[in-house]
Amino acid sequence: MTANKNISVNDVHPQAALEGPSISPLKQGRAVSTAAVGPWRLVFGKLIRQKVAMVAGAIIALLYLVALFAEFLAPALPATAKPQYTYAPPQAIRFFVTNPDGSSEFNLHVKGYKVEIDKVALRRTFVTDDTKVVPIGFFVKGPAYKLWNLFPTTTHFIGPINPNDPMYLLGADRLGRDVFSRLIYGTRISMSIGLVGVAMSLVLGVVIGSISGFYGGWVDTAIQRVIEVISAMPTIPLWLGLAAAIPLTWSPVSVYFVITVIVSLLGWTSLAREVRGRFLALRSEDFVTAAKLDGSNEMRLIFRHILPSLTSHILAVVTLAVPTMIVAETSLSFLGIGLKPPVVSWGVLLQDAQNIRTVATAPWLLIWPSLAVVVAVLSFNFFGDGLRDAADPYDN
């Protein structure tokens, strides 16, 4: 008698056929989420775990808030000159005053000045006058201005109670102008020129890099040769030549726009090459092939399928490009070929610190604008590094 080898599962386990396929139950306490987590949410979740990047991002936000409300935050107008306070040193904010009976009383104030003659240098110097108290407050009345050039008002966030009293928290320049107020106004120009310049470089770099990487061939070769020629140009002499072509009769706004264009024309090449490399790697991926088979044209492939997958990377690159623009504007203005007075920027403020006498007698003219540039650049670099790490899909 021959044994039948074709034995089915139903013969061995007849009850299993009635109950259906065996499925292991889910473990209790582990819920399965049906909501898809978007890429931006993942990037933000990784970014907030990087403390240095978040602190840098808070500093950047604070700088742009200062730029947005510069008129309100500055205690004085940037062009208001008081020659009697030329090179007046910084005043420290004090919180308590001593009454004649020896008791202390809370009173936000700064000490006044008195003039003494330096018998060695034969020039007048300012020293602190402990007998003169200059009360200061918040939301005080001061010089009239227009907030965003729209709303006339005289309210300032901080300032002396008596507008005629001197208050120079960061010192005064050679014309007796408040360095603190000028630094606040300069934040608007220096920080905005970085955004405007990066926006122009972003458009040029993304569009040209996308075309170069997507089409390849002779188009890629021609674009890369142009990028190499632009990258090989010496930056400072080119800036000097282009800035010298700006007519002296142009308004400060026109000069500001031209300087932004000059900086942007030299800042798009690196982004274009990075976008081009990404396109070369992604144009043969399955989702691009599927989009082609679905009938998508070339523009749709570039801007609706490939480019969105590079958004996080482009954003990180752009964040790191902003400090380059800020330094470029500061360098141009410091050399005298960029923005010029009456425009106020950090580079224009540094023009007053171009001689050793000023640095020796009024070091605050060099310290505060330089410190503002360093803080802004480092904040953008730290935040850009954190954003780049958070947007890296291969980082665990």
Residue, then its C-alpha position, 0 to 999 in steps of 0.5 A: m500500500t503506497a502512502n499518499k504524500n499530497i497531504s493538505v494543510n486542511d487535512v492536518h489542521p481542519q480547524a485552521a481552514l475554518e478560522g482563516p489564516s493565522i494573524s498575530p495580534l498587535k501588542q497592547g499599548r502600541a497604537v498605530s498612527t494613521a496620520a502621515v508625518g510630513p518632512w517639514r515636521l520631521v525637520f522641525g522635530k530634529l531642529i528643536r533638539q539642537k540647542v545651539a541652533m535654536v539659540a542662534g535662531a532666537i538671536i536672528a529673530l531678535l535682530y530682525l525684530v530690531a530692524l523692523f521696529a528700529e524707529f521705535l527702539a532707537p532713543a534718538l534719530p540717527a542724524t541728530a548731531k550734538p557737537q558738545y558731546t563729541y566722542a562722549p563715552p558710553q554711559a552705564i544704566r544704574f538702578f538705584v540712587t542714594n538719597p541725602d539721608g543715605s537711603s537707596e531708592f529705585n530710579l532707572h538712570v544714567k550719570g551725566y557728563k562733565v568736561e575736563i581738560d587733558k593737560v598731556a594731550l591738550r584736549r577736552t575729555f568727558v568724565t562721569d559726573d556723579t552729582k548729575v542724574v539723568p532719569i530714563g524710562f520706557f515709552v517716553k516722548g522724544p524726537a518725532y518720527k514716522l514708524w515704517n514711514l507711515f505713522p507719525t509719533t514721538t513715543h520711543f521704547i527707551g530714552p531720557i525723561n527729559p529729551n534734552d538730557p544726554m543719554y549715550l548708552l554706547g557712546a557718541d561719534r565724532l559729530g555727537r550722534d548716538v551710536f546706540s541709535r545708529l547701530i539700531y538703524g544700521t541693523r535694518i540695512s545690514m540685515s535686509i541687504g542679506l535677505v534681498g541679496v540671498a533672494m536674488s541669488l536663490v532665484l539665479g542659482v536654483v533656476i540655472g542649476s536646475i536647467s544645467g543638471f536636468y538637461g546635461g549635455w552641451v547646456d550643462t557644459a556651457i553653464q558650467r564654463v560661465i560659472e567657472v569664469i565668474s568664480a575665477m574673477p577676483t572679488i575685491p577688484l570687481w567690486l571696486g570696478l562696479a561700484a566706481a560705475i555708480p554715479l555720485t548723483w544717485s539717491p541712497v536708495s538707488v545705491y542700496f539697490v545697485i550694491t545688492v545686485i552687485v553682491s547677488l551677481l557674485g553669490w549664486t554660483s555655489l548654489a547653482r552647482e549644488v542644485r546641479g549636482r542634486f539634479l544629476a543624481l535625482r533625474s534618473e530616480d524612479f519617481v522621475t521616470a514615473a512622472k515622465l510616463d504619466g505625461s509630465n512635461e519638462m517644466r513640471l518635472i523640474f519644479r513639481h517633482i525634483l525641486p521640491s525634494l531639494t527644498s530643505h537642502i536649499l533652505a539650509v544653503v541659503t541660511l548659510a549664504v546670508p552672512t556672506m552677503i552681510v559681510a560683503e556689504t560691510s566690507l564694501s561700505f567700510l572700503g568706501i565703495g558701498l553705502k555712504p552717509p546719510v544711509v546708516s549700516w554697520g559698514v558705514l558705522l565702521q568707516d568712523a573707525q578707520n584711523i588709529r586716533t579714533v580707535a585709541t580715543a573712542p574704541w566703542l566706534l569699532i567695538w559695537p559695529s564689529l560685535a554686531v557683525v560677528v553676532a549676526v554672522l555666527s548666529f546665521n552659521f550656527f542656525g544654518d548648520g543646525l538646519r542642514d543637519a536636521a534636513d539630512p535624510y541620512d542622519n539618524 
